[in-house]
């Protein structure tokens, strides 16, 4: 019994159950594992480091120094001889050796405070990089969403292909039965075989498309290919006016926030560039000590002093003028970039809005058409079994049914993708992921 128990456990462990993922699960896993997102997050870290670098310009620099000098010989000034018995030796001009040490505190700042402005720019740059990262995340989530619904669509198409094979198999059996009793010619059976062969070919294609879409989604998210999906359908709430979507996009899109910050940064950068025309105030405090061998009578073994200096470069070859001009051009570019982005967001929102309206109308029409196609196929099939319809009627009814099912499937899942695209266009996609709880851990 123990051996059988072990075999059962091993058998169960050998067939792992496929993990089921929701849309939210896949999005969170993708954000955790995406190399592109990690690169963008590193850019935020670099921006924080840049703030620390700018902050260092506002903090006084403390320097310790020390030196030792060894001369080839000591030198003295001439001795003063008053009498043969009274001789005053000369003072030391150059000792044998000398040491010096001390600490120095220095701080320099431009009188227009450009260092403070630089520090403010560095803080804005962190926020700008964060918004750019959020924009990249939302674009990546949109890619995941499109792949998610593409796989669901491929699954549905495979189900349609399987159902078509079952219908045509039943039709072939009916044709074969009628051929045996002489109600139809062999041409009907051959046509049924041909249609069934085509359906089997479509079934293989549908399975291959599903496998490919599964592989694509697995690669995008970074999970193994042994998984299933839990469908997610957004509610078809009434569409608000287009202008409300446009206003939301202009106010909430991470790209728009980033460009607005960039525009402010370029304005501040003009002030920084103009700081080159202002004097630089330097303040220093020094404590030092020294010693010499031999020791001169006038040696100052230690000293402490403060120093204030004002420096102004009158001519530097046109550098300051070029830097100001460059900063003004960058400010103009930022303004043009903002206007271009506003137009891009507006057309993106408007296009998505119109697609949503079109898809809803198409879905309603195809749903009605599908009801008709199903009833039509059932009626024609019964008529064929009773000899009131021919094989062409059955094939036409089946073609209409399959075509409608595929079109409706494509429209339904395209509509879901466009709903997520509207969330992306209005800048709320990432926020929804952040507020939906923990994700399933991927193996």
C-alpha positions as a printed Julia matrix, in Angstrom:
443×3 Matrix{Float64}:
   0.0    0.0     0.0
   2.86   2.35    0.8
   4.35   1.78   -2.66
   1.03   2.57   -4.32
   0.71   5.73   -2.24
   4.15   6.91   -3.32
   3.35   6.19   -6.97
   0.11   8.15   -6.74
   1.91  11.15   -5.19
   4.62  11.07   -7.85
   2.02  10.81  -10.6
   0.11  13.79   -9.24
   3.28  15.85   -8.91
   4.26  15.01  -12.48
   1.17  16.78  -13.85
   1.23  20.33  -12.56
  -2.02  22.26  -12.66
  -1.88  25.26  -15.0
  -1.94  28.6   -13.2
  -4.93  30.82  -13.9
  -4.17  34.53  -14.28
  -6.47  37.5   -14.29
  -5.72  40.64  -16.27
  -4.62  42.38  -13.07
  -2.26  39.52  -12.21
  -0.54  39.66  -15.59
  -0.16  43.44  -15.45
   1.52  43.4   -12.04
   3.82  40.54  -12.96
   4.77  42.35  -16.18
   5.61  45.54  -14.27
   7.78  43.57  -11.85
   9.74  41.72  -14.54
   9.98  44.09  -17.5
  13.53  45.13  -18.35
  12.28  48.36  -19.97
  10.48  49.37  -16.78
  13.54  48.64  -14.68
  15.64  50.84  -16.99
  13.15  53.7   -16.54
  13.13  53.22  -12.77
  16.93  53.43  -12.82
  16.56  56.79  -14.59
  14.56  57.98  -11.57
  17.38  56.81   -9.3
  19.89  58.69  -11.46
  17.74  61.82  -11.16
  17.78  61.48   -7.36
  21.55  61.21   -7.52
  21.59  64.39   -9.6
  19.67  66.17   -6.84
  22.32  65.1    -4.34
  25.0   66.49   -6.64
  23.25  69.86   -6.9
  22.74  69.91   -3.14
  26.49  69.59   -2.64
  26.94  73.05   -4.2
  24.89  74.55   -1.35
  26.93  72.9     1.41
  30.31  74.37    2.48
  33.31  72.26    1.57
  35.63  71.25    4.38
  39.18  70.45    3.3
  42.07  69.14    5.36
  45.6   69.72    4.1
  49.09  68.83    5.16
  52.55  68.99    3.63
  56.18  68.19    4.4
  59.11  69.89    2.65
  62.75  68.83    2.83
  65.27  71.41    1.55
  68.81  70.54    0.5
  70.32  72.86    3.1
  69.45  75.53    5.6
  70.21  79.16    4.83
  70.62  82.13    7.14
  70.77  85.85    6.73
  74.22  87.47    7.46
  75.14  87.65   11.16
  75.28  91.02   12.93
  78.73  91.6    14.51
  78.79  94.37   17.11
  82.09  93.47   18.77
  84.34  90.48   18.48
  82.64  89.09   21.54
  79.11  90.11   20.61
  77.81  88.38   17.47
  74.07  88.03   16.69
  73.5   85.1    14.35
  71.4   85.7    11.26
  67.8   84.59   10.99
  66.76  81.41    9.18
  65.92  82.1     5.57
  65.54  78.47    4.48
  65.23  75.68    7.07
  66.28  72.08    6.59
  62.67  70.94    6.67
  59.19  72.25    7.29
  55.7   70.96    7.85
  52.32  72.62    7.41
  48.79  71.4     8.18
  45.3   72.68    8.73
  41.63  72.68    7.71
  39.77  74.96    5.32
  36.05  75.75    4.99
  34.92  77.21    1.65
  31.57  78.28    0.26
  30.88  79.98   -3.06
  27.54  81.21   -4.39
  26.43  83.36   -7.3
  24.68  86.52   -6.21
  21.52  85.72   -8.23
  21.25  82.35   -6.44
  21.63  80.16   -9.51
  22.86  77.27   -7.33
  19.53  77.32   -5.48
  17.68  77.35   -8.82
  19.83  74.45  -10.0
  18.82  72.48   -6.93
  15.15  73.25   -7.6
  15.57  72.03  -11.19
  17.07  68.76   -9.95
  14.02  68.14   -7.75
  11.71  68.84  -10.71
  13.77  66.43  -12.8
  13.0   63.59  -10.38
   9.28  64.2   -10.8
   9.67  64.45  -14.57
  11.51  61.14  -14.72
   8.84  59.55  -12.54
   6.13  60.71  -14.94
   8.1   59.38  -17.89
   8.39  56.06  -16.08
   4.65  56.03  -15.44
   4.01  56.74  -19.12
   6.26  53.83  -20.09
   4.43  51.61  -17.6
   1.05  52.53  -19.04
   2.24  51.85  -22.57
   3.57  48.48  -21.44
   0.27  47.7   -19.69
  -1.53  48.52  -22.92
   0.68  46.0   -24.73
  -0.12  43.38  -22.09
  -3.85  44.14  -22.36
  -3.83  43.81  -26.15
  -1.99  40.47  -25.92
  -4.38  39.32  -23.16
  -7.46  39.89  -25.31
  -5.78  38.55  -28.41
  -5.29  35.23  -26.63
  -8.9   35.25  -25.4
 -10.03  35.95  -28.96
  -7.86  33.11  -30.26
  -9.42  30.76  -27.7
 -12.89  31.77  -28.82
 -11.99  31.33  -32.49
 -10.74  27.84  -31.68
 -14.02  27.08  -29.93
 -15.87  28.27  -33.04
 -13.64  26.06  -35.21
 -14.33  23.07  -32.96
 -18.08  23.7   -33.1
 -17.89  24.02  -36.9
 -16.13  20.66  -37.17
 -18.83  19.09  -34.99
 -21.62  20.56  -37.13
 -20.03  19.52  -40.4
 -19.31  16.05  -39.02
 -22.99  15.68  -38.15
 -23.92  17.03  -41.6
 -21.63  14.53  -43.3
 -23.24  11.67  -41.39
 -26.63  12.91  -42.46
 -25.45  13.15  -46.09
 -23.94   9.66  -45.91
 -27.21   8.28  -44.51
 -29.26   9.88  -47.27
 -26.81   8.61  -49.89
 -27.32   5.05  -48.7
 -31.08   5.3   -49.16
 -30.62   6.98  -52.54
 -32.07  10.37  -51.62
 -28.93  12.28  -52.72
 -26.1   11.75  -55.13
 -22.51  11.03  -54.18
 -21.65  14.63  -55.08
 -23.4   15.77  -51.9
 -21.21  13.47  -49.77
 -18.07  14.61  -51.55
 -19.01  18.23  -50.96
 -19.6   17.45  -47.29
 -16.15  15.8   -47.13
 -14.58  18.86  -48.73
 -16.27  21.27  -46.32
 -15.32  19.11  -43.35
 -11.7   18.98  -44.55
 -11.65  22.78  -44.81
 -13.1   23.06  -41.29
 -10.41  20.73  -39.94
  -7.78  22.91  -41.63
  -9.3   26.03  -40.01
  -9.26  24.19  -36.68
  -5.52  23.53  -37.02
  -4.89  27.17  -37.98
  -6.93  28.38  -35.01
  -4.93  26.15  -32.66
  -1.66  27.47  -34.08
  -2.84  31.07  -33.68
  -3.77  30.3   -30.07
  -0.35  28.78  -29.4
   1.35  31.8   -30.94
  -0.74  34.28  -28.95
   0.0   32.29  -25.79
   3.74  32.44  -26.53
   3.59  36.19  -27.21
   1.72  36.89  -23.96
   4.13  34.63  -22.07
   7.11  36.55  -23.49
   5.63  39.98  -22.77
   4.74  39.17  -19.17
   7.67  36.86  -18.4
   5.83  33.68  -17.33
   5.84  30.06  -18.46
   3.45  29.05  -21.23
   1.52  26.64  -19.01
  -1.3   28.95  -17.89
  -4.94  29.79  -18.41
  -6.73  33.12  -18.44
  -9.74  34.36  -16.56
 -11.83  36.57  -18.79
 -12.3   40.21  -17.85
 -15.05  42.24  -19.45
 -15.54  45.9   -18.67
 -19.07  47.19  -18.3
 -20.51  49.01  -21.28
 -21.32  52.2   -19.41
 -22.75  55.11  -21.4
 -20.04  57.16  -23.06
 -19.62  60.66  -21.58
 -19.11  63.57  -24.0
 -15.86  63.55  -25.96
 -14.69  66.82  -24.39
 -14.7   65.24  -20.93
 -12.33  62.51  -22.14
 -10.07  65.09  -23.8
  -9.97  67.19  -20.62
  -9.14  64.1   -18.55
  -6.34  63.15  -20.91
  -4.79  66.64  -20.83
  -5.01  66.72  -17.03
  -4.02  63.17  -16.12
  -1.67  61.81  -18.78
   1.76  61.17  -17.33
   3.37  62.45  -20.52
   1.53  65.77  -20.17
   2.6   66.16  -16.56
   6.18  65.4   -17.55
   6.19  67.98  -20.35
   4.71  70.63  -18.05
   7.51  70.0   -15.57
  10.06  70.08  -18.38
   8.69  73.47  -19.49
   9.16  74.85  -15.99
  12.66  73.39  -15.87
  13.65  75.15  -19.1
  12.41  78.48  -17.73
  14.48  77.97  -14.59
  17.45  76.98  -16.73
  17.36  80.43  -18.36
  17.8   81.96  -14.9
  20.71  79.6   -14.26
  22.36  80.57  -17.55
  21.92  84.28  -16.78
  23.67  83.66  -13.46
  26.91  83.74  -15.42
  26.54  87.52  -15.6
  26.48  87.85  -11.82
  29.5   88.07   -9.47
  30.48  85.03   -7.4
  30.76  85.5    -3.66
  33.32  83.25   -1.94
  33.69  82.88    1.82
  36.51  80.94    3.42
  37.61  80.07    6.94
  41.06  78.58    7.53
  42.87  77.16   10.53
  46.5   76.14    9.97
  49.7   75.27   11.73
  53.33  74.91   10.71
  56.73  73.9    12.06
  60.32  74.19   10.77
  63.7   72.8    11.62
  65.65  74.82   12.66
  62.91  77.0    14.09
  63.14  80.69   13.01
  62.49  83.34   15.57
  59.64  84.76   13.5
  57.73  81.51   12.99
  53.92  81.57   13.37
  53.09  78.08   14.56
  49.32  78.37   14.14
  46.85  80.82   12.65
  43.14  81.17   11.95
  41.56  83.62    9.54
  38.47  84.3     7.43
  38.33  85.56    3.89
  35.58  87.08    1.71
  36.13  87.44   -2.02
  33.99  88.75   -4.87
  34.88  87.59   -8.39
  33.41  88.7   -11.68
  34.64  87.44  -15.06
  34.44  90.38  -17.47
  35.28  88.42  -20.6
  34.98  84.71  -21.25
  34.83  84.55  -25.06
  31.02  84.75  -25.44
  30.31  81.63  -23.37
  27.65  83.23  -21.17
  25.76  84.7   -24.12
  25.77  81.33  -25.91
  24.52  79.51  -22.79
  21.64  81.98  -22.33
  20.69  81.67  -26.0
  20.78  77.88  -25.79
  18.55  77.92  -22.67
  16.01  80.16  -24.41
  15.92  77.86  -27.45
  15.33  74.84  -25.2
  12.5   76.73  -23.51
  10.92  77.38  -26.88
  11.32  73.72  -27.82
   9.6   72.67  -24.59
   6.66  74.94  -25.43
   6.36  73.46  -28.92
   6.63  69.95  -27.48
   3.77  70.71  -25.09
   1.52  71.99  -27.87
   2.32  68.99  -30.06
   1.55  66.61  -27.21
  -1.8   68.3   -26.58
  -2.74  67.73  -30.22
  -1.53  64.12  -30.07
  -3.57  63.38  -26.93
  -6.65  65.03  -28.41
  -6.52  63.01  -31.65
  -5.71  59.81  -29.75
  -8.71  60.28  -27.44
 -11.0   61.24  -30.3
  -9.95  58.26  -32.42
 -10.47  55.84  -29.53
 -13.83  57.45  -28.7
 -15.1   56.99  -32.25
 -13.83  53.41  -32.35
 -15.7   52.65  -29.12
 -18.93  54.02  -30.57
 -18.43  52.1   -33.82
 -17.63  48.83  -32.04
 -20.73  49.08  -29.86
 -22.91  49.56  -32.93
 -21.17  46.69  -34.75
 -21.57  44.35  -31.77
 -25.31  45.06  -31.51
 -25.78  44.42  -35.22
 -23.71  41.22  -35.19
 -25.54  39.86  -32.13
 -28.83  40.18  -34.01
 -27.23  38.66  -37.09
 -25.89  35.74  -35.03
 -29.36  34.92  -33.7
 -30.64  34.84  -37.26
 -27.67  32.76  -38.5
 -28.14  30.13  -35.78
 -31.86  29.79  -36.37
 -31.26  29.73  -40.1
 -28.71  26.92  -39.81
 -31.01  24.84  -37.6
 -33.9   25.3   -40.02
 -31.86  24.51  -43.13
 -30.33  21.43  -41.44
 -33.78  20.07  -40.57
 -34.95  20.8   -44.11
 -31.94  18.95  -45.52
 -32.65  15.92  -43.35
 -36.23  15.9   -44.67
 -35.11  16.46  -48.26
 -36.46  20.0   -48.5
 -33.03  21.67  -48.85
 -29.91  20.81  -50.77
 -26.26  20.71  -49.68
 -25.55  24.19  -51.05
 -28.17  25.64  -48.72
 -26.55  23.9   -45.75
 -23.09  25.12  -46.69
 -24.3   28.68  -47.17
 -26.03  28.61  -43.79
 -22.89  27.23  -42.13
 -20.66  29.81  -43.81
 -22.93  32.62  -42.64
 -22.95  31.25  -39.09
 -19.17  30.8   -38.89
 -18.48  34.21  -40.45
 -20.88  35.95  -38.03
 -19.41  34.16  -35.01
 -15.88  35.16  -35.97
 -16.82  38.77  -36.71
 -18.72  39.07  -33.42
 -15.8   37.57  -31.49
 -13.36  40.01  -33.08
 -15.7   42.93  -32.39
 -16.25  41.98  -28.74
 -12.58  41.65  -27.89
 -11.61  44.68  -29.99
 -14.17  46.66  -28.01
 -12.51  45.56  -24.77
  -9.09  46.58  -26.1
 -10.42  50.01  -27.09
 -11.9   50.47  -23.63
  -8.46  49.9   -22.15
  -6.98  52.13  -24.82
  -9.29  54.9   -23.63
  -8.04  54.37  -20.08
  -4.51  54.67  -21.45
  -5.41  57.79  -23.43
  -6.91  59.47  -20.36
  -4.04  58.41  -18.04
  -5.93  56.21  -15.54
  -4.72  52.76  -16.55
  -1.78  52.58  -14.14
  -3.89  53.95  -11.28
  -6.41  51.14  -11.7
  -3.68  48.51  -11.49
  -2.24  50.09   -8.35
  -5.6   49.95   -6.6
  -6.56  46.35   -7.31
  -4.75  44.43   -4.58
  -1.89  41.91   -4.68
  -1.12  39.83   -7.71
  -0.9   36.07   -8.04
   2.75  35.01   -7.83
   3.96  33.6   -11.1
   6.05  30.43  -11.05
